[in-house]
Amino acid sequence: ARASTLPSQHSLGSLAASDSAQSIYSIDNGNVQDETLETPTLLPSGEHSWRATLSSVELRSLSERYGEIEIERQEVIWALQSSEQVFVSSCQRAIRLFIQPLRAQDSRVWLPGMSPAIARLLDWFEDIAHAHAQLVSALHAAREAQYPVVLRVAETLRAVMPRLEVHQPYLVRVEEVIRGIK
């Protein structure tokens, strides 16, 4: 089962000291789960803004009902979801092209010779991609449930933000691993 939050018992020290950090998203009782980062296309293709999804009559009606500040807020929510979706797609592509070839086929086991430090960093990168995919899904669910105006986005974001702590061990170690590669 996929973890809903980061395990609080792990400190940066314990993560850094382990031979390989297990992905918190795909290992359950030692069994490898078939995990993919596939996220559906959540925003209408060809639409570059929230306003573009509405007819002029709908936009005018919503503007009169909620005001221009709310219209701008909806644009920001749209832009957040859109940029997160682009980020997740880029991560998925990097994982498929650069990380998966370094693993045994259909496995999370690294090929022989993989440096433990690099393996941990790549595991954390995958965890980051999963956390952002969860953010995209949460924003999508909020937009679907509250269409056309998302009035309660803070509760959606508040629920997902702790998962983004997965960036911490990655950011702490990335420069060190890059120096080790050079």
Order of alpha helices (4+ residues) and beta strands (2+ residues): alpha-beta-beta-alpha-alpha-alpha-alpha-alpha
